[in-house]
């Protein structure tokens, strides 16, 4: 069966989006025909072969609805479909709640997944979000209230894509690994993923793997029995026990001690663990979201992190870009941090000038969103834009700018040029702060809102040295 349905005549300015559907169930096809034929130009197919052939020659398709009939039948078709239409959004219609299936959907870049039978207007909402006609609206600033004064904020195309990926992966229980520099909002993205999941009404617990020594971290995660060690006067349940049914966020997972990595791997493999001092195993149903700002592949190569644990954690990766790569979001975040800081510290939410926001947009933000929030809080206290801007490190020096011009004359491509500009700007910022702090590297790292280890790496990377007197 192959059927094209065009909506009734409309004014030329109201061109209807083209939606192509593969669905083997006649009842579902009838429902789609009745529900959407008035608003969209539909192509309805019940068989894969004519469906794929039609898409190979049709460049007008705006959206694809793809019915999942199991891995044996549908995986080859979905794989081929993605080859034919690499950029067209695909909504998967499925009865499956199998984690492995959702991992396939995410890997093949599905824009959304809608469970059958359809509930309320969930399919209509998914279609509206995925259609190109809504792309401009989707880039409007968006704030999702989470908890404890936290919100997920986005107003750029790149963050819109990350939002869609997070909402997709939230529908399953596959582990998520969030990557990105310190201060980019990895915890907020983890909390957003939890809130979008079926576990949203259950507990969300954060554990900082770098903040505790190995022994304490092990007892925090897995608990201990009475008498397991000196001071264990009574049995204590661990986070995996307390958070059963919820989500555990393992922040700075790359810093987890090697001895604990094997035990965490066991939880990911079969959902079992043992309290310290116990000979019996316990089961837990916990979704794990992990985050790190280190290069995991380097850590694996240096034997600092287990490769098998990395592949278990990395069901799907979400890469958060640094603030310097999404400067267009600064006005949105400034307004958000003004409201948040005013409420938190009981201060007036004084508006800021356009020139102040413009100046903030010229800065490199090595501390990312955390640094921007601190700057806005400083403004709320001082009520002086000039004083706040004076505390920010200076932009690249004229010497750095002349170096960039020299690069432009050479045969560098645009990506290399931009990378060079960013590197020189970052080096200039770091050098200024180090000089200001008398080369006290711990104090400089604190001012820059980066870790001491990251500062040492950047000093070596940019070959920064004290100025000669």
N, C-alpha and C positions, 0 to 999 in steps of 0.2 A: 504494500500500500504506500502510495506517495501522493500527497495532496498539498496544493498551494491555496491559501486563503488570503484574499486581499480585503481589507476593511472597506466599508462603504465610502463613496466619494467624499473627500474632505477638501477644504481650501488648500491651495498649493503650499502655503506657509506651514501647514500641519502635516508634514511628511511622517508617516508612521514607521517606527523602528521595525527591522526585519528580525524575526525570531525563528530559528530552525530547531525542530524537535525530533528526537529519536526516542520512541516509546513503543514497546511491543504489546502493551496491554490496551485493548480497544476501549475499555471503560475510561481509562486515564486520558486517552487521546480525545474521547468525546468531551470529557470535562475541560480539557485545555481549549478545545475548539469553542465550547460555549462561553468559557470565561474570558478568553483573551482575543478572540477574533475581531471584536469591535475596536480594540486599541492597537493591535499589532498586525503586521503582515506575517502570517504564519506559514511555515513549511512543515508539514506533519509527515513523519516516516515511521513505519513499523518494522522495517528491516534495515540492517546496517549497510549493506552494499549500495543500494540506491542513495542512501543518506550520504555516504562518503563521496560517491561520485558527484552528487549535486553540489557539495561543498567545494570540491576541487575546482569548479568553474564559476562559482558564485562568490563575487567579492563584495556583495552588498549586505552580508549577514552581520547583524550587530550583536547577537547573543545566541548561545546554543543551550538548549535544555537536553541533558543526556541521562537517560534512564539506565541505572546500574543493575544488571541482571546476574551478578556474580563474577568472580575473577576469571574463570575459564572462558566465559562468553564475552564479557565487556572489556577486560583489560587490553586485549589487542586492538579493539575498536577505539578505545579512549586514547591509547598511545598513538595510533594512526591519526586520529582526529586532532591531537595536539600538534602533530607534524604538519598537517594541512593548514590548520588555523592556529599558529603559535601565539597570536596576540588577542584573539577573540575570546571574551569572557565565557566561561562554561559553568553552568549550574548543574550539579549532579543531583538527580532524583533517585532516592534509594530507600529500601526498607531495612538495610543493614545497619547495625550499630557496632560492627566488628572493627576493632582498633586498627587492624592491618589494612582494612579497606580505606579507612580515613587517612592513613599514612600515604596510601597510593594517591588519593585525591589531592592531598597537599603537595606531594612530590610532582605530580603532573600539572600543578598550577590551577586547580579548580578555583573559581572566584567565590563559590558558595556551595553548600550542601543543604538540601531540603529533604527531610524525612517524609516518607509516605506511610500511611495516608496523610494528606495535607491537613494542617490544623489552622483554623481561622484564616488569616490572610498572609501566612508566612511565605508562601510562594510569590504572591504579588509584591511583597516588600523586598524579597531577594531580587526579583526581576528589576524593580525600580532602582535599586542600588547599583546594579551591574550595568545598566544600559548607558552608553556614551552620552546620551542626552542629559544624564544626571551628573556627569563628571564635574561640571563647573560648580553645581550646588554642593557636591561632596567636598569641594575644596574650601567652602566656607568654614570659619573656625568652629570647632566642635569640642564640647566639654562633657565628659561622662563622669558623674559623681561616683566615687568608689567608697572609701570609708576613712575615718579618722582625719578628715581634712584633706584627703588626697583626691585628685581628679586626673583622668586621662585627657590630655589636651592634644589636639592636632589641627593644623591649618595649612599643610603643604601636601602636594601630591605624593611625595615619598612616604610621609607618615600615614597618609590615607591607605596606601598599599600595605603598610605594616599592620594597620588596624584590620584590614580585610583578612590578612594572613592569620592574625591572632584570633579573630572571630571564627575562622575556619578550623584552625587546629583546636580551639576550645571545645568543639563539638565531640572530640574523641579524648581518650585518656593517654595518648602517646606522650612520652616525655618531651619537654621543650627546653632548648638551650638558647638563652638570650645572650648575645654578644654585643660589646660596645664599650667605649671608654668610660672611665669613672665619671659619674654625674650626669649621664645621658638619660636616666629615667628607667633603668632596667627593672627596678622593684615595682614601679608604677605599671609597666607593661606586664609583669608577672601577675600583679593584682587584677589588672584588666582582663587577662586571659582567664583567671579564676572566676571573675564575676560573670563572664560570658559563658561559662561551662555549666554542666548539670550539677556540679558540686558547689554552686554559688552560695547556697544557703548553709553550707558546712564551713568548717574552720579553715582559715588561711594562716599558716605559721611561717615566719621567716627565721632562718638560721644563718648567721654569718660564719662561714667556715674558716675565715682568717682571724676571727676575734678570740678564739679559745685554743688552748693547748690540746693536743690529741686526746689525752685521757678525759678531760672535761667535755670535749665535743662528743666523744663516744657515749658517755653517760647521758648527755643531753638528748642525743638522737635515739638511743636504744634503751635507756633506763638501766636500772641495776637492782639486784636482789639484796636483801638485808645481809650484811656481813661480807659483801663482795670485795670490799676494801676498807681500810681504816677510815672511820667516819660514816660508813654506810649503816646507820642505826635502824633504818627501816627501808622497805622496798619503795622504789620510785619509778613510775612509768616514764618512758621516753616520749619524744615528740612523735615518733611514728605510731605509737600506741594511742596517744592523746588525740592525734589528728586523723584517726581512722575515718575514712569517708570524705576527707577534705583534701587540701593541697598544701604541700610543703615546698617553700621557696628556699633553695640552697644558694645563697649569695656567695660570690667569690669561690665557686666550686673548684677553681684551679689551684686554690691554696689548701685544699683538703689534704691532711696527712696521708701518706701512702698506706699505712696500716688500716685506715678506715675505708679506703677505696674498695677493697675486696668485700667488705661487709655491705657497703652500699650497693655494690654490683649484685649481691645475692638478693637484696630487696627488689631491685629492678627486674631480676630474672624470674623469681617465683613468689615474690610478695611475703617472704618469711624473714625473720630475724630472731636474735636471742638477746635477752637482757644480760648485762654483765653479771657473771657469777651464776648464770642459769644453764642448765643442761637441756632444756626443752626449747623448742622453737615456737614462735607465735606468728600469726598471720596478720597482715594489715592491707587495707585497701586505700592507698594514698597515691594521689597524682603528684609527680615530681616536676617542678619547674626549676631549672638551674640557671645561673648567670655568672659571667666572668668577664674581666677586662684584659686578660692575658691571651697571648697567641697559643691556643691549645695544641696546634700541630707542632709547634716548637717544644712545648712542654712534653709532649709524647715522645718526640725525637730525643729529648734529653732525659728520658726515663723518669720524669717528675710526675707524670700522669699516665694512668693505665689506658692503653688504646681501646681495650674491650669496654671499659666503663664509658669512655668518650662516645663510642658508637651506640651504646645503650641510651645515654643521656640525649644524644643528638637525633631524637625522632624527627624533629624539625628545628631548624635554626632560624631565629629572628635577629637580624642585625640592625641595631639602633645607630643611626648616623650621628656624628658629633654635631654640636650646635653650630659650629662654623660652616657646616655643609647644609644648613637649613636656616640661614639668617632671616629668611622671609617670615619665619614664625616668631621672631623676637617681639614685634608689637603685640601679638596675642598673648605671649607669655608674660610680658611686662604688665598688662592689664590684669592677668590672672594672679600674678604674685603681689600686685598692689592690693587686690581684694583679700587675698589669703593673709598677707602680712598685717594688714590693718585689723582684720578680725582677730588674728592670733595675739597681737601685742596691744590691742585696744588703742589703735592710733587712727588718725583721720586718713582716709584714702585719697590723699592729695593727687590730683591729675598731674601728668608730666607733659612737657612740651614735645612737639614733633622733632625739634632739633636734638633733644635729649635721646629720643628713640633712635634718631639717625646716627648719633655718636655711638650708641650701644651697638648698632649694626655694623660699625666699622672695626669693632674689636674682635680678637681671635677666639676668645672664650676657652682657654685650656681647661678650665674647671667645669665647662658645659653648663647645664641647667642649674646645677647646685650653686655655681658661682654667680649666675645671673640672679637667682633668688636672694643670695646674700647681698648683692649690690642694691637690689630694690628695697630690701629691709633696711639697709643703711640709709637710703634716700628717705624712707618713711620716718626714720629717727631724726636725721639731720635737716630734712626739708630744704636741701640745698643741692641743686643739680650740679653746679660747678664743683663743689667739694667732692661729690661722689665721683665725677668724671676725672678729677685730678688724682684720685687714688688708683685709677686704672693704669696699667703699664702703657707706655707710649706705643704708637703704631710703628711700622718698619721705618728705619732711618733712611735718609736720602741715599746713603751708600748702598743699602739693600735694594732700593728702587732702581738705582743705576745698574746694579747687577742683573735685575730682572730685564731691563731694556737690552742689555748685552745678550741675554739668553734669547730674546725675541729676534735678534738679528741672526742668531745661529739657526741651525736646522732642527730646532726642537719642535715637537708637535704641541698642540694646545694642552693636552693632559699633563705633559712634562712641565710646561710653563706654569700651569696653575699649581702643580705640586711644589715647584720651586718657590713660588710666591708664598704659599702657605708655610713651607718649611722655614724660609727666612724670617717671616713674620713671627712664627713661634719661637725661633731662636732669639730674635731681638727681645721678645717679651720675657723669656726666661732669663736672659743675660741682665736685663734691667732689674728684675726682682732680686736676683742673686747679688748684684752690686748694692742694691738698696738694703739688703739684709746682711751686708758684710760677708757674703759667701757662707752664711749659715744655711746649709742646704735643707735641714729639717724645717727651719722657719720659712724658707722660700717655698718648699713643697706645700706647707700649710697655707701660705698666701695664695699660691696658684691652685689650691684645691685639687692636687694630685698626690699620689702616694710617693713616699720617699724613694722607693725603688724605681718608679716611673721617671722621677726627676733625674736620678743617676743615669738612667738609660738615655734620656734626652741630652744630658750634658755630653755624654760620650758620642751620641749620634751626630750632634751638631758641632762637636769639638769646641765647646765653650770653655774659656779659661779666664781667670781674673785679669783685669786690665793692669798693664804695667804702670807703675807710678812714675 
